Amino acid sequence: MRLLAVTDFHSEYGKLPGILKKAGPVEGTLVAGDLTQFGPAAKAKAALDALPKPVLAVPGNCDPKDLVDLLRAEDCNLHENKFRMGGVTFLGIG
């Protein structure tokens, strides 16, 4: 299984196209928090939409508490959750 792992965007998504190009084909994305720089949570939606699916994400210390609501709505919330993919179980605490 080949996954893309990203973290600490801090609301700066300009390098995301280059990251995706360099990563090549992947079977999903793990996001280890800090999608935003203290919000707003809605700003992270464009990044989540651009990442290879499935996306599994937890909030970071610079993300607002309502980011979890966005992650739930986008069906990618790994915070206090688990997900099984390719015989591997992923657990998340943000």
Phi and psi restraints in degrees (range 20) as a CNS / XPLOR table:
assign (resid 1 and name C) (resid 2 and name N)
       (resid 2 and name CA) (resid 2 and name C) 1.0 -114.2 20.0 2
assign (resid 2 and name N) (resid 2 and name CA)
       (resid 2 and name C) (resid 3 and name N) 1.0 115.6 20.0 2
assign (resid 2 and name C) (resid 3 and name N)
       (resid 3 and name CA) (resid 3 and name C) 1.0 -119.7 20.0 2
assign (resid 3 and name N) (resid 3 and name CA)
       (resid 3 and name C) (resid 4 and name N) 1.0 150.0 20.0 2
assign (resid 3 and name C) (resid 4 and name N)
       (resid 4 and name CA) (resid 4 and name C) 1.0 -95.2 20.0 2
assign (resid 4 and name N) (resid 4 and name CA)
       (resid 4 and name C) (resid 5 and name N) 1.0 127.2 20.0 2
assign (resid 4 and name C) (resid 5 and name N)
       (resid 5 and name CA) (resid 5 and name C) 1.0 -113.6 20.0 2
assign (resid 5 and name N) (resid 5 and name CA)
       (resid 5 and name C) (resid 6 and name N) 1.0 125.3 20.0 2
assign (resid 5 and name C) (resid 6 and name N)
       (resid 6 and name CA) (resid 6 and name C) 1.0 -132.8 20.0 2
assign (resid 6 and name N) (resid 6 and name CA)
       (resid 6 and name C) (resid 7 and name N) 1.0 158.6 20.0 2
assign (resid 6 and name C) (resid 7 and name N)
       (resid 7 and name CA) (resid 7 and name C) 1.0 -162.2 20.0 2
assign (resid 7 and name N) (resid 7 and name CA)
       (resid 7 and name C) (resid 8 and name N) 1.0 163.1 20.0 2
assign (resid 7 and name C) (resid 8 and name N)
       (resid 8 and name CA) (resid 8 and name C) 1.0 58.2 20.0 2
assign (resid 8 and name N) (resid 8 and name CA)
       (resid 8 and name C) (resid 9 and name N) 1.0 49.4 20.0 2
assign (resid 8 and name C) (resid 9 and name N)
       (resid 9 and name CA) (resid 9 and name C) 1.0 -70.4 20.0 2
assign (resid 9 and name N) (resid 9 and name CA)
       (resid 9 and name C) (resid 10 and name N) 1.0 -33.9 20.0 2
assign (resid 9 and name C) (resid 10 and name N)
       (resid 10 and name CA) (resid 10 and name C) 1.0 49.5 20.0 2
assign (resid 10 and name N) (resid 10 and name CA)
       (resid 10 and name C) (resid 11 and name N) 1.0 45.4 20.0 2
assign (resid 10 and name C) (resid 11 and name N)
       (resid 11 and name CA) (resid 11 and name C) 1.0 67.4 20.0 2
assign (resid 11 and name N) (resid 11 and name CA)
       (resid 11 and name C) (resid 12 and name N) 1.0 11.1 20.0 2
assign (resid 11 and name C) (resid 12 and name N)
       (resid 12 and name CA) (resid 12 and name C) 1.0 -109.4 20.0 2
assign (resid 12 and name N) (resid 12 and name CA)
       (resid 12 and name C) (resid 13 and name N) 1.0 97.6 20.0 2
assign (resid 12 and name C) (resid 13 and name N)
       (resid 13 and name CA) (resid 13 and name C) 1.0 -104.3 20.0 2
assign (resid 13 and name N) (resid 13 and name CA)
       (resid 13 and name C) (resid 14 and name N) 1.0 9.3 20.0 2
assign (resid 13 and name C) (resid 14 and name N)
       (resid 14 and name CA) (resid 14 and name C) 1.0 -62.4 20.0 2
assign (resid 14 and name N) (resid 14 and name CA)
       (resid 14 and name C) (resid 15 and name N) 1.0 -28.5 20.0 2
assign (resid 14 and name C) (resid 15 and name N)
       (resid 15 and name CA) (resid 15 and name C) 1.0 -89.2 20.0 2
assign (resid 15 and name N) (resid 15 and name CA)
       (resid 15 and name C) (resid 16 and name N) 1.0 -2.5 20.0 2
assign (resid 15 and name C) (resid 16 and name N)
       (resid 16 and name CA) (resid 16 and name C) 1.0 -59.5 20.0 2
assign (resid 16 and name N) (resid 16 and name CA)
       (resid 16 and name C) (resid 17 and name N) 1.0 -44.5 20.0 2
assign (resid 16 and name C) (resid 17 and name N)
       (resid 17 and name CA) (resid 17 and name C) 1.0 -58.0 20.0 2
assign (resid 17 and name N) (resid 17 and name CA)
       (resid 17 and name C) (resid 18 and name N) 1.0 -40.1 20.0 2
assign (resid 17 and name C) (resid 18 and name N)
       (resid 18 and name CA) (resid 18 and name C) 1.0 -66.7 20.0 2
assign (resid 18 and name N) (resid 18 and name CA)
       (resid 18 and name C) (resid 19 and name N) 1.0 -38.4 20.0 2
assign (resid 18 and name C) (resid 19 and name N)
       (resid 19 and name CA) (resid 19 and name C) 1.0 -63.1 20.0 2
assign (resid 19 and name N) (resid 19 and name CA)
       (resid 19 and name C) (resid 20 and name N) 1.0 -45.1 20.0 2
assign (resid 19 and name C) (resid 20 and name N)
       (resid 20 and name CA) (resid 20 and name C) 1.0 -64.3 20.0 2
assign (resid 20 and name N) (resid 20 and name CA)
       (resid 20 and name C) (resid 21 and name N) 1.0 -40.0 20.0 2
assign (resid 20 and name C) (resid 21 and name N)
       (resid 21 and name CA) (resid 21 and name C) 1.0 -64.9 20.0 2
assign (resid 21 and name N) (resid 21 and name CA)
       (resid 21 and name C) (resid 22 and name N) 1.0 -45.3 20.0 2
assign (resid 21 and name C) (resid 22 and name N)
       (resid 22 and name CA) (resid 22 and name C) 1.0 -66.4 20.0 2
assign (resid 22 and name N) (resid 22 and name CA)
       (resid 22 and name C) (resid 23 and name N) 1.0 -34.5 20.0 2
assign (resid 22 and name C) (resid 23 and name N)
       (resid 23 and name CA) (resid 23 and name C) 1.0 -67.5 20.0 2
assign (resid 23 and name N) (resid 23 and name CA)
       (resid 23 and name C) (resid 24 and name N) 1.0 -33.7 20.0 2
assign (resid 23 and name C) (resid 24 and name N)
       (resid 24 and name CA) (resid 24 and name C) 1.0 72.5 20.0 2
assign (resid 24 and name N) (resid 24 and name CA)
       (resid 24 and name C) (resid 25 and name N) 1.0 -161.9 20.0 2
assign (resid 24 and name C) (resid 25 and name N)
       (resid 25 and name CA) (resid 25 and name C) 1.0 -67.8 20.0 2
assign (resid 25 and name N) (resid 25 and name CA)
       (resid 25 and name C) (resid 26 and name N) 1.0 129.7 20.0 2
assign (resid 25 and name C) (resid 26 and name N)
       (resid 26 and name CA) (resid 26 and name C) 1.0 -133.3 20.0 2
assign (resid 26 and name N) (resid 26 and name CA)
       (resid 26 and name C) (resid 27 and name N) 1.0 163.4 20.0 2
assign (resid 26 and name C) (resid 27 and name N)
       (resid 27 and name CA) (resid 27 and name C) 1.0 -100.5 20.0 2
assign (resid 27 and name N) (resid 27 and name CA)
       (resid 27 and name C) (resid 28 and name N) 1.0 8.0 20.0 2
assign (resid 27 and name C) (resid 28 and name N)
       (resid 28 and name CA) (resid 28 and name C) 1.0 159.5 20.0 2
assign (resid 28 and name N) (resid 28 and name CA)
       (resid 28 and name C) (resid 29 and name N) 1.0 177.0 20.0 2
assign (resid 28 and name C) (resid 29 and name N)
       (resid 29 and name CA) (resid 29 and name C) 1.0 -133.8 20.0 2
assign (resid 29 and name N) (resid 29 and name CA)
       (resid 29 and name C) (resid 30 and name N) 1.0 137.9 20.0 2
assign (resid 29 and name C) (resid 30 and name N)
       (resid 30 and name CA) (resid 30 and name C) 1.0 -109.4 20.0 2
assign (resid 30 and name N) (resid 30 and name CA)
       (resid 30 and name C) (resid 31 and name N) 1.0 128.2 20.0 2
assign (resid 30 and name C) (resid 31 and name N)
       (resid 31 and name CA) (resid 31 and name C) 1.0 -115.7 20.0 2
assign (resid 31 and name N) (resid 31 and name CA)
       (resid 31 and name C) (resid 32 and name N) 1.0 118.2 20.0 2
assign (resid 31 and name C) (resid 32 and name N)
       (resid 32 and name CA) (resid 32 and name C) 1.0 -98.4 20.0 2
assign (resid 32 and name N) (resid 32 and name CA)
       (resid 32 and name C) (resid 33 and name N) 1.0 33.1 20.0 2
assign (resid 32 and name C) (resid 33 and name N)
       (resid 33 and name CA) (resid 33 and name C) 1.0 97.9 20.0 2
assign (resid 33 and name N) (resid 33 and name CA)
       (resid 33 and name C) (resid 34 and name N) 1.0 175.3 20.0 2
assign (resid 33 and name C) (resid 34 and name N)
       (resid 34 and name CA) (resid 34 and name C) 1.0 56.2 20.0 2
assign (resid 34 and name N) (resid 34 and name CA)
       (resid 34 and name C) (resid 35 and name N) 1.0 48.2 20.0 2
assign (resid 34 and name C) (resid 35 and name N)
       (resid 35 and name CA) (resid 35 and name C) 1.0 -66.5 20.0 2
assign (resid 35 and name N) (resid 35 and name CA)
       (resid 35 and name C) (resid 36 and name N) 1.0 -31.7 20.0 2
assign (resid 35 and name C) (resid 36 and name N)
       (resid 36 and name CA) (resid 36 and name C) 1.0 -119.7 20.0 2
assign (resid 36 and name N) (resid 36 and name CA)
       (resid 36 and name C) (resid 37 and name N) 1.0 173.3 20.0 2
assign (resid 36 and name C) (resid 37 and name N)
       (resid 37 and name CA) (resid 37 and name C) 1.0 -112.8 20.0 2
assign (resid 37 and name N) (resid 37 and name CA)
       (resid 37 and name C) (resid 38 and name N) 1.0 76.4 20.0 2
assign (resid 37 and name C) (resid 38 and name N)
       (resid 38 and name CA) (resid 38 and name C) 1.0 66.1 20.0 2
assign (resid 38 and name N) (resid 38 and name CA)
       (resid 38 and name C) (resid 39 and name N) 1.0 30.9 20.0 2
assign (resid 38 and name C) (resid 39 and name N)
       (resid 39 and name CA) (resid 39 and name C) 1.0 101.9 20.0 2
assign (resid 39 and name N) (resid 39 and name CA)
       (resid 39 and name C) (resid 40 and name N) 1.0 -179.5 20.0 2
assign (resid 39 and name C) (resid 40 and name N)
       (resid 40 and name CA) (resid 40 and name C) 1.0 -73.6 20.0 2
assign (resid 40 and name N) (resid 40 and name CA)
       (resid 40 and name C) (resid 41 and name N) 1.0 153.6 20.0 2
assign (resid 40 and name C) (resid 41 and name N)
       (resid 41 and name CA) (resid 41 and name C) 1.0 -60.5 20.0 2
assign (resid 41 and name N) (resid 41 and name CA)
       (resid 41 and name C) (resid 42 and name N) 1.0 -37.3 20.0 2
assign (resid 41 and name C) (resid 42 and name N)
       (resid 42 and name CA) (resid 42 and name C) 1.0 -59.2 20.0 2
assign (resid 42 and name N) (resid 42 and name CA)
       (resid 42 and name C) (resid 43 and name N) 1.0 -25.2 20.0 2
assign (resid 42 and name C) (resid 43 and name N)
       (resid 43 and name CA) (resid 43 and name C) 1.0 -63.8 20.0 2
assign (resid 43 and name N) (resid 43 and name CA)
       (resid 43 and name C) (resid 44 and name N) 1.0 -26.0 20.0 2
assign (resid 43 and name C) (resid 44 and name N)
       (resid 44 and name CA) (resid 44 and name C) 1.0 -76.0 20.0 2
assign (resid 44 and name N) (resid 44 and name CA)
       (resid 44 and name C) (resid 45 and name N) 1.0 -14.3 20.0 2
assign (resid 44 and name C) (resid 45 and name N)
       (resid 45 and name CA) (resid 45 and name C) 1.0 -59.6 20.0 2
assign (resid 45 and name N) (resid 45 and name CA)
       (resid 45 and name C) (resid 46 and name N) 1.0 -43.1 20.0 2
assign (resid 45 and name C) (resid 46 and name N)
       (resid 46 and name CA) (resid 46 and name C) 1.0 -61.3 20.0 2
assign (resid 46 and name N) (resid 46 and name CA)
       (resid 46 and name C) (resid 47 and name N) 1.0 -40.1 20.0 2
assign (resid 46 and name C) (resid 47 and name N)
       (resid 47 and name CA) (resid 47 and name C) 1.0 -66.1 20.0 2
assign (resid 47 and name N) (resid 47 and name CA)
       (resid 47 and name C) (resid 48 and name N) 1.0 -44.4 20.0 2
assign (resid 47 and name C) (resid 48 and name N)
       (resid 48 and name CA) (resid 48 and name C) 1.0 -61.3 20.0 2
assign (resid 48 and name N) (resid 48 and name CA)
       (resid 48 and name C) (resid 49 and name N) 1.0 -38.6 20.0 2
assign (resid 48 and name C) (resid 49 and name N)
       (resid 49 and name CA) (resid 49 and name C) 1.0 -65.9 20.0 2
assign (resid 49 and name N) (resid 49 and name CA)
       (resid 49 and name C) (resid 50 and name N) 1.0 -31.9 20.0 2
assign (resid 49 and name C) (resid 50 and name N)
       (resid 50 and name CA) (resid 50 and name C) 1.0 -82.5 20.0 2
assign (resid 50 and name N) (resid 50 and name CA)
       (resid 50 and name C) (resid 51 and name N) 1.0 -19.6 20.0 2
assign (resid 50 and name C) (resid 51 and name N)
       (resid 51 and name CA) (resid 51 and name C) 1.0 -77.1 20.0 2
assign (resid 51 and name N) (resid 51 and name CA)
       (resid 51 and name C) (resid 52 and name N) 1.0 145.7 20.0 2
assign (resid 51 and name C) (resid 52 and name N)
       (resid 52 and name CA) (resid 52 and name C) 1.0 -60.0 20.0 2
assign (resid 52 and name N) (resid 52 and name CA)
       (resid 52 and name C) (resid 53 and name N) 1.0 135.8 20.0 2
assign (resid 52 and name C) (resid 53 and name N)
       (resid 53 and name CA) (resid 53 and name C) 1.0 -91.3 20.0 2
assign (resid 53 and name N) (resid 53 and name CA)
       (resid 53 and name C) (resid 54 and name N) 1.0 153.3 20.0 2
assign (resid 53 and name C) (resid 54 and name N)
       (resid 54 and name CA) (resid 54 and name C) 1.0 -72.4 20.0 2
assign (resid 54 and name N) (resid 54 and name CA)
       (resid 54 and name C) (resid 55 and name N) 1.0 152.5 20.0 2
assign (resid 54 and name C) (resid 55 and name N)
       (resid 55 and name CA) (resid 55 and name C) 1.0 -107.7 20.0 2
assign (resid 55 and name N) (resid 55 and name CA)
       (resid 55 and name C) (resid 56 and name N) 1.0 132.7 20.0 2
assign (resid 55 and name C) (resid 56 and name N)
       (resid 56 and name CA) (resid 56 and name C) 1.0 -121.0 20.0 2
assign (resid 56 and name N) (resid 56 and name CA)
       (resid 56 and name C) (resid 57 and name N) 1.0 122.1 20.0 2
assign (resid 56 and name C) (resid 57 and name N)
       (resid 57 and name CA) (resid 57 and name C) 1.0 -137.3 20.0 2
assign (resid 57 and name N) (resid 57 and name CA)
       (resid 57 and name C) (resid 58 and name N) 1.0 147.2 20.0 2
assign (resid 57 and name C) (resid 58 and name N)
       (resid 58 and name CA) (resid 58 and name C) 1.0 -122.7 20.0 2
assign (resid 58 and name N) (resid 58 and name CA)
       (resid 58 and name C) (resid 59 and name N) 1.0 152.0 20.0 2
assign (resid 58 and name C) (resid 59 and name N)
       (resid 59 and name CA) (resid 59 and name C) 1.0 -76.5 20.0 2
assign (resid 59 and name N) (resid 59 and name CA)
       (resid 59 and name C) (resid 60 and name N) 1.0 156.5 20.0 2
assign (resid 59 and name C) (resid 60 and name N)
       (resid 60 and name CA) (resid 60 and name C) 1.0 -110.0 20.0 2
assign (resid 60 and name N) (resid 60 and name CA)
       (resid 60 and name C) (resid 61 and name N) 1.0 -179.4 20.0 2
assign (resid 60 and name C) (resid 61 and name N)
       (resid 61 and name CA) (resid 61 and name C) 1.0 -68.8 20.0 2
assign (resid 61 and name N) (resid 61 and name CA)
       (resid 61 and name C) (resid 62 and name N) 1.0 -17.5 20.0 2
assign (resid 61 and name C) (resid 62 and name N)
       (resid 62 and name CA) (resid 62 and name C) 1.0 -98.9 20.0 2
assign (resid 62 and name N) (resid 62 and name CA)
       (resid 62 and name C) (resid 63 and name N) 1.0 6.3 20.0 2
assign (resid 62 and name C) (resid 63 and name N)
       (resid 63 and name CA) (resid 63 and name C) 1.0 -96.0 20.0 2
assign (resid 63 and name N) (resid 63 and name CA)
       (resid 63 and name C) (resid 64 and name N) 1.0 144.6 20.0 2
assign (resid 63 and name C) (resid 64 and name N)
       (resid 64 and name CA) (resid 64 and name C) 1.0 -71.2 20.0 2
assign (resid 64 and name N) (resid 64 and name CA)
       (resid 64 and name C) (resid 65 and name N) 1.0 156.8 20.0 2
assign (resid 64 and name C) (resid 65 and name N)
       (resid 65 and name CA) (resid 65 and name C) 1.0 -58.8 20.0 2
assign (resid 65 and name N) (resid 65 and name CA)
       (resid 65 and name C) (resid 66 and name N) 1.0 -31.1 20.0 2
assign (resid 65 and name C) (resid 66 and name N)
       (resid 66 and name CA) (resid 66 and name C) 1.0 -76.5 20.0 2
assign (resid 66 and name N) (resid 66 and name CA)
       (resid 66 and name C) (resid 67 and name N) 1.0 -0.3 20.0 2
assign (resid 66 and name C) (resid 67 and name N)
       (resid 67 and name CA) (resid 67 and name C) 1.0 -61.7 20.0 2
assign (resid 67 and name N) (resid 67 and name CA)
       (resid 67 and name C) (resid 68 and name N) 1.0 -34.1 20.0 2
assign (resid 67 and name C) (resid 68 and name N)
       (resid 68 and name CA) (resid 68 and name C) 1.0 -60.3 20.0 2
assign (resid 68 and name N) (resid 68 and name CA)
       (resid 68 and name C) (resid 69 and name N) 1.0 -37.1 20.0 2
assign (resid 68 and name C) (resid 69 and name N)
       (resid 69 and name CA) (resid 69 and name C) 1.0 -61.9 20.0 2
assign (resid 69 and name N) (resid 69 and name CA)
       (resid 69 and name C) (resid 70 and name N) 1.0 -42.0 20.0 2
assign (resid 69 and name C) (resid 70 and name N)
       (resid 70 and name CA) (resid 70 and name C) 1.0 -65.0 20.0 2
assign (resid 70 and name N) (resid 70 and name CA)
       (resid 70 and name C) (resid 71 and name N) 1.0 -43.4 20.0 2
assign (resid 70 and name C) (resid 71 and name N)
       (resid 71 and name CA) (resid 71 and name C) 1.0 -60.9 20.0 2
assign (resid 71 and name N) (resid 71 and name CA)
       (resid 71 and name C) (resid 72 and name N) 1.0 -39.7 20.0 2
assign (resid 71 and name C) (resid 72 and name N)
       (resid 72 and name CA) (resid 72 and name C) 1.0 -64.2 20.0 2
assign (resid 72 and name N) (resid 72 and name CA)
       (resid 72 and name C) (resid 73 and name N) 1.0 -45.8 20.0 2
assign (resid 72 and name C) (resid 73 and name N)
       (resid 73 and name CA) (resid 73 and name C) 1.0 -62.9 20.0 2
assign (resid 73 and name N) (resid 73 and name CA)
       (resid 73 and name C) (resid 74 and name N) 1.0 -32.0 20.0 2
assign (resid 73 and name C) (resid 74 and name N)
       (resid 74 and name CA) (resid 74 and name C) 1.0 -89.3 20.0 2
assign (resid 74 and name N) (resid 74 and name CA)
       (resid 74 and name C) (resid 75 and name N) 1.0 4.2 20.0 2
assign (resid 74 and name C) (resid 75 and name N)
       (resid 75 and name CA) (resid 75 and name C) 1.0 56.7 20.0 2
assign (resid 75 and name N) (resid 75 and name CA)
       (resid 75 and name C) (resid 76 and name N) 1.0 42.4 20.0 2
assign (resid 75 and name C) (resid 76 and name N)
       (resid 76 and name CA) (resid 76 and name C) 1.0 -135.7 20.0 2
assign (resid 76 and name N) (resid 76 and name CA)
       (resid 76 and name C) (resid 77 and name N) 1.0 17.9 20.0 2
assign (resid 76 and name C) (resid 77 and name N)
       (resid 77 and name CA) (resid 77 and name C) 1.0 -76.0 20.0 2
assign (resid 77 and name N) (resid 77 and name CA)
       (resid 77 and name C) (resid 78 and name N) 1.0 117.1 20.0 2
assign (resid 77 and name C) (resid 78 and name N)
       (resid 78 and name CA) (resid 78 and name C) 1.0 -104.6 20.0 2
assign (resid 78 and name N) (resid 78 and name CA)
       (resid 78 and name C) (resid 79 and name N) 1.0 -6.5 20.0 2
assign (resid 78 and name C) (resid 79 and name N)
       (resid 79 and name CA) (resid 79 and name C) 1.0 -64.2 20.0 2
assign (resid 79 and name N) (resid 79 and name CA)
       (resid 79 and name C) (resid 80 and name N) 1.0 123.2 20.0 2
assign (resid 79 and name C) (resid 80 and name N)
       (resid 80 and name CA) (resid 80 and name C) 1.0 52.8 20.0 2
assign (resid 80 and name N) (resid 80 and name CA)
       (resid 80 and name C) (resid 81 and name N) 1.0 39.8 20.0 2
assign (resid 80 and name C) (resid 81 and name N)
       (resid 81 and name CA) (resid 81 and name C) 1.0 -144.4 20.0 2
assign (resid 81 and name N) (resid 81 and name CA)
       (resid 81 and name C) (resid 82 and name N) 1.0 172.0 20.0 2
assign (resid 81 and name C) (resid 82 and name N)
       (resid 82 and name CA) (resid 82 and name C) 1.0 -139.0 20.0 2
assign (resid 82 and name N) (resid 82 and name CA)
       (resid 82 and name C) (resid 83 and name N) 1.0 155.2 20.0 2
assign (resid 82 and name C) (resid 83 and name N)
       (resid 83 and name CA) (resid 83 and name C) 1.0 -148.4 20.0 2
assign (resid 83 and name N) (resid 83 and name CA)
       (resid 83 and name C) (resid 84 and name N) 1.0 135.7 20.0 2
assign (resid 83 and name C) (resid 84 and name N)
       (resid 84 and name CA) (resid 84 and name C) 1.0 -108.0 20.0 2
assign (resid 84 and name N) (resid 84 and name CA)
       (resid 84 and name C) (resid 85 and name N) 1.0 129.1 20.0 2
assign (resid 84 and name C) (resid 85 and name N)
       (resid 85 and name CA) (resid 85 and name C) 1.0 -144.8 20.0 2
assign (resid 85 and name N) (resid 85 and name CA)
       (resid 85 and name C) (resid 86 and name N) 1.0 127.7 20.0 2
assign (resid 85 and name C) (resid 86 and name N)
       (resid 86 and name CA) (resid 86 and name C) 1.0 56.1 20.0 2
assign (resid 86 and name N) (resid 86 and name CA)
       (resid 86 and name C) (resid 87 and name N) 1.0 36.0 20.0 2
assign (resid 86 and name C) (resid 87 and name N)
       (resid 87 and name CA) (resid 87 and name C) 1.0 79.4 20.0 2
assign (resid 87 and name N) (resid 87 and name CA)
       (resid 87 and name C) (resid 88 and name N) 1.0 5.7 20.0 2
assign (resid 87 and name C) (resid 88 and name N)
       (resid 88 and name CA) (resid 88 and name C) 1.0 -116.3 20.0 2
assign (resid 88 and name N) (resid 88 and name CA)
       (resid 88 and name C) (resid 89 and name N) 1.0 133.9 20.0 2
assign (resid 88 and name C) (resid 89 and name N)
       (resid 89 and name CA) (resid 89 and name C) 1.0 -99.2 20.0 2
assign (resid 89 and name N) (resid 89 and name CA)
       (resid 89 and name C) (resid 90 and name N) 1.0 127.2 20.0 2
assign (resid 89 and name C) (resid 90 and name N)
       (resid 90 and name CA) (resid 90 and name C) 1.0 -105.8 20.0 2
assign (resid 90 and name N) (resid 90 and name CA)
       (resid 90 and name C) (resid 91 and name N) 1.0 132.2 20.0 2
assign (resid 90 and name C) (resid 91 and name N)
       (resid 91 and name CA) (resid 91 and name C) 1.0 -119.7 20.0 2
assign (resid 91 and name N) (resid 91 and name CA)
       (resid 91 and name C) (resid 92 and name N) 1.0 143.3 20.0 2
assign (resid 91 and name C) (resid 92 and name N)
       (resid 92 and name CA) (resid 92 and name C) 1.0 -135.3 20.0 2
assign (resid 92 and name N) (resid 92 and name CA)
       (resid 92 and name C) (resid 93 and name N) 1.0 139.5 20.0 2
assign (resid 92 and name C) (resid 93 and name N)
       (resid 93 and name CA) (resid 93 and name C) 1.0 -135.8 20.0 2
assign (resid 93 and name N) (resid 93 and name CA)
       (resid 93 and name C) (resid 94 and name N) 1.0 118.5 20.0 2
